[in-house]
Amino acid sequence: MKPGTLIVVTVAGATALAAFPAAAQPVAEVSTGAEYQEGDYGTGEPVETLTVDNRVRVESGGLFLFASLPWRRIEAPGNVVGSGGLLGLPIVIDPTRPGGREVREGIGDLRLGGGYRLPRVAGFELALTGELKLPTASASRGIGTGEIDVAAGAEASRTFGAITPFVGISYTIPGDPDGYELRDSFAARGGLLARLAPGLHGTFTYGYSQSLSPLLADEQQVSTALDVALSGRMSLGLHGSAGLSAGAADFGAGVRLGWRMF
């Protein structure tokens, strides 16, 4: 990879942080993308979510900062609330809300985060991250919980030629919304990133997330992604996912377009 080049690989909404070396020069990228997910998450009722997410990311040396603000559309029973941890489920259940089917849409929660890539040791890359979710989504309409969540994570990888295995973990501490209970969530994932051709990367990932809500099963899913450099500054990412447990979406698909400003 050329110094200063940043490729963002999106895997079901998460970024493979340690799969690429730190940028030698300051790098800033803005991106926008859309993701659709569908399933019943063990509720027995269909839940459809559409998320349009806008992100900005700045990196210099081993330090990186990122922010995202989504727009969300949720078609689901009224007791389904949009949520999710760093690597967690997209919904929680609020038993105080009515269960009749509703369509809600609006601005989602603002997420701010940062992290640091530690110096390489024995060929291993390690990245540490922290993230803060600010409740900009409407709690009264069930688009968010109305509470601040915090999360911390780490990801390690090692490159062998064109293949980079990676593993990641995270721990999310949700806020305490009135009327219903959320619990801390541990999540883990692992997979392979492959350099398929110059400027083209593919990823396969398995992920597990403890449910934030005691009323939902844990999530297990597999996902794949392709990321292609369209030019020296523009990249395109495509990804899809399939659920392996009752608490996961049956399937999901998304696209993301990134632009490196410098």
N, C-alpha and C positions, 0 to 999 in steps of 0.2 A: 504494500500500500504506500502511495506517495505521501511524504510529510504534509500535514495540513488537511488531508482528505478525511472526511467523516462520513461513514455509511451507517445509517440507522436501520437495524433489522427489527421489524415489528413482529412479535409472536403473540397473537391473541391479546394485543393491547399492552404487552410488556416489552421492554427494550433489552436486548442482549448487551449488557453493559461491558462485560469483560472480554467479549469475543474479538475486540479490535484493540490495538495498542493505543496509548494516549496520543493525542494530536501534538505534533512537535511545535506548531504555531497556533495562536488563538483561532478558534473556529466558532462560528455562530450559524445555526440553522433554524429556519422556521418550517413547519410542516402542517398540513391539514389532511384529514382522512375521515373515512366513514366505515362503520362496522355494524353489521346486522347479526343478531342472535335470536334463536328461537328454541323453545323447549318448555316443559312444564315444571322443571326443577323439583319434581316429586310432589307438586301441589295438586296434580290432577287437572289443572286448567292451563291452557296455552298462555305463554308469556312471550311477547315479542318486543325486542328493544332495538332501536336504531340510534346510534351515537355518531355525531359529527364532532370530531375532536381537533382543536387547534393547539399547536405546541410551539414552544421556542426552547432552544437548548444552546448553551454557551459552554465552551471547553477551552481550557488553557493549561498545558502541561497535564498534570494528573487531576486537576480540579474541574468539576463540571457542575452546572446549575441548570435546572429545567423547570418549566411551568406549563400547565395545560388548562384549558377552559373548554368544556364540551357543551354541545346542545344535545338534548336527549328527547326521544319520543318513546313512551312506554305504553303498550297496549296489553292490559293484564287485569286480573282482579284488583279491586281497590285496596286490598290489604298487602299487595306487593309494592315494596318501596325500593327505588333505585339506590344502590350503595356499592360496596366492594372495597376490598383492601388493595394493597400494593400488587398482589398477585391473586386477589380473592374474587369471590362470587359477585355478580352484577346486581343481585337483589337480596333483600331481607324481607321478613314478614312482620307486619305490625298488626297484632290481633285486635287492636282497638279500632281499626278502620273497617268499614263495610266491605264485603267480599264481591259486590257486583262488578261486572266488567266495566273498565274505564279506559279512555285514551287520554294521556297526559303528555304534554311537551313543554319544553322550556330550557333555560340555561341550567347546566349541571354544576357540580361542585368544582371550585378552583383548587388545583393541586400545585403545590410548590415543593421543590425538592433540590437536593444536591448530593454530591458524593465525591469520592477521591479514589483514584487508582493507585494502589501501592506499588512501589518499585518491584519489578519482576524478580522472582526468586526461583531458581532452578527451572526456569522456563515457564513458570506459572504466572498468570495475570490474576490479580485480585482487586475487586472494586467493592467499596462500602458505600451505602446510600442511606439517606434519610428523607422522609416525605411527610408533608403536612397537608391535610385536606381541610379547606375552609368551606363552611356551609353556605355557599352562594345559591345552591339549588333550593327550590321551594319545598319545605317540609309539609305544609298544609295540603299541597297537591300530590305528595308522595313521590316527588322526583329525587329527594334526598332526605337524610335523617334530621337535618337541622343542627347537627353537632360537629365539632372538630374531631378528626381522627388523626392519629400519628402512626407512622410505620417506619421500620428500619429493615434493611436488607443487605445481603452480600452475595457476590457472584464470583466464581473462580473458573478459569479456563486455561487450556494449554493447547498450543497449535502443533500438529504433526503434519507437515507438508500442507496439503490443501484442506485438511480436516481439523476442526477445532471442537473438541468436546467441552461442554460447560455444565455447571451445576449452580443453582441459586436457591437461596432461602430468604424468607421475609417473616416479620412478625408485626401484626397490625393490632393497635389498641384503639378500638372505636370509642366514640363519645357515649353518653348515657341519655338517650332521648326519653322524654316523659312517656309513660304508659306501656313501654315494652322493653325487653331486655336484649342487649347484644353482648357478645363475649369476645375475648381476644382470639385472634386467628393466626395460626402458623401455616405457612405455605412453602412448598418446595417444588423445584422443577429441574429437569436435566435434559440434555439433548446434544445434538451435533449441528455444527455450522460447517458448510462445505463451500469452498471456492470452486464454482462450476466452470467459470470462464472469466477472463478479465472484465471486471465490473459487474459480475453476476454471482450472487451468493444465494444458497438455499439453506433452510433451517428445518429441523424436525425436533419437536419438543414434547415431552410428557410433563404434565403439571398436576399437582395435588394441592388443594386448599381446604383447610378447615372452614366450615360455614361460620359466618359471623352470627347467624341466628340459630338458636337451639331448635327452631321449628323446621329447619331445612337440613338435608343431608349434606355431607362433605362433597366437594367437587373433585372429579378426576377427568382429565381430558387430554387429547393429543392434538397437536397443531403443526401446521407446516407453513412456510413462508418463502417467498422469493423476493429478492431485492436487487434491482438493476440500476446502475449508474447511467442515466440518460445523457449526461454531459458532465463536464468537470464540476458543475454546481448543482445539477438537478438529479434526484433519484426517485424511483418509483418502487413501492413495496406492495405486494399482494399476500394475503394470508387467509387461511381457513382453519377451522377447528371442528372436532367431533367429540361429543361427551361419552365418557365411559362409566358414569355413575348417575344415579337418580338426581343428584344435586347439581348436575352440570347441564348447560344448554345442549340440546340435541345436536345442533350444528351452528356454526358462525362463519362469516366471511367478511373480508374488509379490504380496503385499498388505502394507500397513503402516498402523498406526493410531498417530497422534501426539497427545499431550496437552501443551499449554503450561501450565506451572505458574504462571508469572508473566511 
